[in-house]
Amino acid sequence: MRNIKITLLLFLVVTLSSCKKIDQLQQDASAIYEAKPQLILTGLLLNSSDSPWSADQRHNQYMVLNFELYGAQSYNWTTGSFKDFDYLRNVVRMEIESEKLGSLGTPYVALAKFFRAYFFSRLTERFGDIPMGEALQGASNGNFTPKYDDQKQVYQQILQLLEEANTLLTPLVAEGTKVEGDFYYGGNLAKWQKLVNSFKLRILMSLSKRADDTPDLKVKEQFAEMVSNPTKYPLILDNADNFQLVYNGNNRSNNYPLWPADGVVVKYDTRNSLAATYVDIAKNTQDPRLMVVAWPTDSAKNSGDANYAEKFTSYRGGKTGDLQSTLQKQAVEGKLSMINFDYWLASPAGIPCVQLGAYETHLTIAEALNRGWLTGDAALHYKLGIKSSMEFYGLTDGDIEDFMLNNGYKGNNTEGLKQILNQKYMAFFQNSGREAYYQYRRTGIPVFDIGSSNANNNEIPKRWAYPTSEYTVNEQNVKNAIASQFGGADTQNGMMWKIK
């Protein structure tokens, strides 16, 4: 009997150890199952950046493609992607791993709140209502079909997350706490706090159409409180604090998008030209940034005028609404301006891409002052916004002063507002992802070009349709959201709540 018990015990030990080995063998040896929060932070930073020279920049009307083979700017997008939910799942993992560290994990908890706000805001900007309150709960409680929150609820949660992030960061900044894994700010939480609050100003201004009819959001009140209390709410007001991606010419995973794989730079490209929406504003205001970012047309170069490069009339952009056959003909004939390759490709690292910069913060404050949301000097922030942008391009104080002499602020009126928004548009060039398009969608400024190439019934789309996968995995909830927002029609022309 004793031998039988020993045999059974040995059998159980062997069986349990065998099961353990099988479980271990089933794990992906190359996968990381308990990533440190700093590693997750590095990945989130890579995921959070919008690239220059993308289709977004054509839809921002900064560039045009002249040959149909390579793409277009016809505004014929339909569905969008929920890819940001993948990044949000990484945010959840960073929260879980941070909690294991106790007080040492607090900085990552604060940054996780920012990233939650950041990625959810990207989603709601594209689609309208989105799952938020019940989202990301599949692994924790088995809810794989979250309901959609209406856009107002989404923004309430985003604003609350940003407030909580600022509150958590305040004592950490005072203590001089640093974080690892941060290749944007080198772990400097003081700069992160400025980003959190500047991003909150962006969110509040994006709700300008709801500032008067949605008093419970307190859009104007929150904005005024933040600007008037810089100790509690420090902001990005200097280029040294810009949230920008600096490219690494020695790393193909983070190389400048324009730098060719073989390293051979060909300084000629008739396929891509600057767009007239951008160029015409620069020409009308005699903006020296144009002569930094672009080259004069070949036709101006060949005109025989020795001073052609110094004249704004030597620059010309392609109209986004023109047929590509028209643009192609103009490009081949040398009548459209290309980018300044000597500037953009001076090295494999190219030019940093600003995701949120001082120019935006200053001009957003100027817009709020123009709208009467708070008291202060709109002209000052208008000038500081322009100065920040021009300094980014290496222009001198003399260049800036000459520009301001001819483009002084016209006051807190409609013309002044147009100036502010046009200058924000100019500063967004190849920066800040879709922000130029979102500004146009919100304000109508600058006026976007619409012509015969438009494949959306002569309209600039207002949103993206929900991903087709939602109709498979979360059908009832997505249909409910579409019915409540757009009367059942999930199209790119639906007017979401925030811009109605």
N, C-alpha and C positions, 0 to 999 in steps of 0.2 A: 504493500500500500504506500509505504514511504517512497519507494522508487517511482511509483505512478505519479505522486504529487510533484516530485522533483522534475520528472519528465514534462508534466503539464506546465510547470513554472518556466522551465527552459523554453518550451514551445511558445508561451506568451511573450517572453522576453525577445525571442528571435522574431516573432511576428510583429511586435510593436516596433522593434528597431528596423525591421525591413520596411514597414509602412513609412517610417520617418525618412528612410533613405529614398524611397520612391517619391515622396513629396519633395524632397530636396532635389532629386534628379529632374523632376518636372519643372523646376524653376529655370528661367532663362539665365544662363550664367553671365550674360553680358548686361543684364538689367540691374538697375539700382532699386532696391525695395524699401530702403529707409534713407532717403537722400537727406543730406544736411540742408537746412533752410537757405544757406548761402549759395548752394549749388542751384537750388530752385530759383532763387532770385536772379541769378545770372541768366537762366533760361527765359524768365519773364521779361527781362530787359531786352533780350533779342526779339521776343515776340511782340513787344510794345511799340517798336519803331516802324514808322511808315517810310517807304523808300521814295527817293526822288526819281524823276524820269520814268514814271510808271503811267499806266492808263489813267490813274486818278489825276495826274497832272495835265493830261489832255482834257479831261472832263472839267478841270479847274480853268480851262482855256488859257493855259500858259504855253502849250506847245500844240503843233499839228503834225500829223503824219501825212505825207504827200503821196505815198504809193500804197494802193489798196492791198498789195501783197503782205504788208507788214502790220496791218491793223487799220483802225479808223477812230474817228471821234463823232460817231453818229448817234450816240445816246440810245443805243438799242439794247442796253442791259435789261435783264428781267429779274431773275432770282438772285439772291445774295447767299452768303455762307454764314453758318453758325460756328465758324472756326473758333471764335473768341471763347466759346464755352469750353473748348479743349484747354485753353490757357487758364480759364477760371478754375478748372479742375486742378490745375497745378497750384493755383492760389490756395485752394482748400488744403492741398497736401502741405504747402508751406506753413499754413496755420497749424496743422496737426503736428508737424515736426517741431515747430516753434514752441508749442505748449509743453513738449517733452523737456525743454531746456529751462523751464521756469522763468525767472526774471531775465535770464540771458536771452530768452527768445522774444522779449517784448518789442524790440525794434522791428523784428520781422512781422510781428502781429500788426504793428502800426502800418508797415508798408503793404501788408496784405489787404488792409482796409482800403488803402489808396488804389491798389490794383483791382480790387473788386469794383470800385467806383469807375475806374478807368475803362475796364473791358465791358462792363454793363452799359456804360454811356456810349461806347462805340456801337454796341448792338442796337440800342434804342434809337440812335441817330439814323441808322440805316433802315430799320424796319417799322418802328412805332412801338406798339405794345410787345412785350417779351416776357418769357418766364423769368422771374427773379426771386420772389419770396419763397417759392417751392422748388426752385432750381437747385441743382447740384446735390440732391438728396438721395440719388439712386443707391449709392453705396451704403449710406448710413441708415436709411429707413425703407428702401425699396421703392421709392416713388420715382418711376421713370416716365411719368406723364404729367409733368407739372403744369398747373394752370398759368395762364398769362396774366401778368399784372398790367393794369392800364398805365399809360405813359406818365401820367401825373404821379401815380404811386411809385413808379420806377425812379423818378427824379427826387421824390421825397426821401427814398432810401439812399440814393447816391449822395445827396447833400448831407444826410446824417452820417454816412460812412466817412466822408471827408472831414466833417467836424470832429468825429471820434479820432481819426488819424492825427489831426492837428493837436488834439488834447493829449494823446499818448506821446507824441513827439516832443512836446514842450519840455518836460523834465529831462528827457534823454539828451536833448540838445544842450540844456544847462549843465549837464554832467559831462559833456564832451564824448558821449558814447559813439562808437563807430560800428559799422556793419561790414561784413566781408561779402565778397561776390559781386560787388557793385563797380562795374567798369564805366558807369556814367559819371558818378560823383565821388568816386574813391572812398565810399563809405561815410561821407560827410552828411550827417542827418540834418544839419542846419540848412543845407541846400535842398534836401528832400522836403523839409517843412515848407520852404518857399514854393516848391513845386506843387505840393498839396493845395496850398491856398490860392496860388495863381490858377491852377486847374479849376478850383471851385469858382473863381471869378469867370472863367470861360463858360462853365456850366450855367451860372446865373445869367450871364448875358445871352446865352443861347435860348433862354426862356423869355426874352424881352417881349414877345407877343402875348405872353401870359402874365406879365408883371402886374397888370391892372385888374384883370378879371379872375385872378386866383389868389386872393389875399392870404390864404392859409399857407401858401408857399413862401411868403415874405421875401420875394425876389429882391426888390429894391432895398428893403430894410437890411437884409443880410449883406448885400453888396456894400451898402454905406457903412455898416458896422465894421466890416473887414478893412476897408480902405482907411477908415478913421482911427483904427487901432493897430498900427504896425508892430507893436510889441507882441500882441497876442497873435496877430496874423501877418508874419513877415511874407514878403512877395518877391518874385523875380523882377527886379528893376534894373539889373545890370547884366550885360552879356556874359560876364564871368559865371553867372548862375544859370545860364541857359540849359534846358534839358535837351541835349543834343547827342546824336550818335556820331562819334568820331571813328572813321573807318581805319582799318589796319591794312596797309598795303602789303604786309607780309603774311596775311592770313586769308585764304580764299573763302573761308566761311564768313568773313566780315570785310570783304573788299568793296571798294567803291563801285556802284552799279555800272558806271560808264567805262571803267577800266577794262580793256580787252584781256581775255585769258592769256593770249600770247605776248602781251606787253607791248604790242606794236600799235601805236596811236596814229590813226589816219585823220588828219585835221581837215576833213571835208565830208559832209554828209547832206546830200540833197533830200534824203528821205524825211528828215526832221527839221522843222523850222519853228521859230517862235510864233506865237499866236497873236493876232491883231488886238484882241481884248487887252492883253498885257502891254504890248508895244505902243498902242495908241495912247494909253494913259501916260506912259513914260514920255512920249513925244510931246503931248499936250502940256505937260508940266516941266519939260526940260529936265528930266530926272537922270542924274549921272550914273545911276545904277545900271541903266540900259547899256551904257558903253563899257561896263565891266562884264556883264553876263553875256553879251551878244556881239557879233561882228556886223559891220555894215554889209549891205547886199553886194554881190559881185558886180552888179550893174553900176552901183555907185563907185566901186573901186576902179572900174574900167572907164569911168566918165571923163577922166582927164583932169578932174578937180583935185589939186594937190592937198586940199584941206578936207577931203570927203569924210575922213574918219572922225572929225570933230563936229560934224553936222548931224543933227537929229533927223533931218530929211533923208539921210543915207540909210536909215533903218526902216524895215518894213516887216510886218507880221502877216501870216496867212490867216484868213478868216475861217473860223471853225465851221461855219455853215456852208462854205463853198464845197462844191463837188471835188473829189480828189483828182479828177482829170484836170480841173482848173488849177488846183494847187501844184500838181505835178508839172504842168506847163510853166507856171511861174517860177518854180524851183529850178527847173532845167535852164530857164532863161536868166537865172541869177537875180531874180527880183525879190527874193525872200531872205531874211536874216537867219543865219545859223547861230548856234551857241558859240561862245568864245572858248575854243578848245584850250588856248593857252592859259586860261583862268581855271576852268573846271578840271582839267587834266594835267595840271602842273606836276603832279606826283601820283603814284598809285593810290594814295590815301584820299585823293580828291578833296572835296569840301565837306565839312560836317553838315549833317542834316538836322536842323532844329525841329524838335517835336513841339516844344513850347518855349518861347523866348521872351526876353525883356520887351521887344518891340510890341508883341501882342498884349502884354500886361498893360503897358502904358496906353496903347491905343484903345484897349477895352475900358480902362478908367476914363479916358477922354470921351468915349461914347456914352458912358454912364453919366458923366457930367453934362454932356450935351443934352441928354434926355431928361435931366433934372432929377436924377436919382440921389444925388448928393451935392454938396457945395464944394467948390474948389476951382482951380484954374485949368480948364480944358485945354487952352492953348499951350500950356506948359507940357502937359502929358502928350499932346499931339506932336509937339516938337521933339520931346524925348523919345517917343516911339520911332519917329523918322530917323533921329540921330542914332538910335540903337541899331536899326536896320542898316543904315549906310555905313556905320563903323564895322558891321559884320562883313561888308564887302570891301573893307579897307579904304574907304573914302576919307578925305581929310576934313578938318573943321571948316576950312575955306569952302570946300565943295558943299558942305551942309549949310553953311550960312548963305551962300549964293542961291541955293535951292529955296531956302526959307524966305529970302527977300521977295521971291516971285510967287510963293505958295503959302503965304501966311494964313493963319486960321481965320475964317470968316465969321466966327461967332457961334453961339449956341442956337443954331437955326438949321433949317433943312440943308442949306449949302455947306454949313460946317460939318454936319453929319455925313454928307456925301464925301467931303474931303477925308474925314477920319476913316471911313470904310474903304475908300479907294487906296489910302495909304496902308491900311492893314492888308488889303489884297496884294499890293506891291511887295510887302514884306514877306508874305506867305510863299513867294515864288520858290518852288522846289523844296518847300518846307511844310511841316505840319499836316501832311496827309491830305484829307478831304476838306480841311477847314475853309478854304476859299470857296468851294462849292456850297458848304453849309451856310456860309455867310450870305452868298447870293440867294440861296433858297429862303433864308430868313428875311432878307432886306431888299432884294432886287438890285443890289449894288455890289460890283459894277454891273452894267447891263451886259448880259451874255449874248453872244451872237447866235442867231438861229437862221438857218438857210436851207437850201435844197438838199443838203446831205443829211439833214435830221431825219432819223428813222423812227421818230416817236410822235408823229402827227404835229410837227412844229412846236413841240413842248420840250422843255428841260425836265427830266423826270424828278419826282419829289421824294422817291424812296426806292428800295429794292423789295421785290416780292419775297415771301418767306421761302426757305429752302424746300424743295420737293420732298425731302426726307421727312419733314414734319408731318406731311399728310400720311405717312406710313407709320411713324412711331408715336405721334401725338395728335392724331387727326381731329378729335372732337375739340380739343382746346384751341388748336390753331384756327379751326373754323369759327369757333365762338369769338375769337379775337378779331377775325376778319369781319364778321357780321357786325360787331359792336363799333368798329372803327370806320369801315369802308362799305357798309351795306352789302357785304358778301363778295366783293370784287377785290381779289388780291393782285393788284397791278402796280406798276412802277409810278403811276400818276396819282395814287391815293394821297390825300392830305392828312398827315398825321396830326394829332392833337396839338403839338407844340408850335406848329407853323400855320394853323388855321387862322 
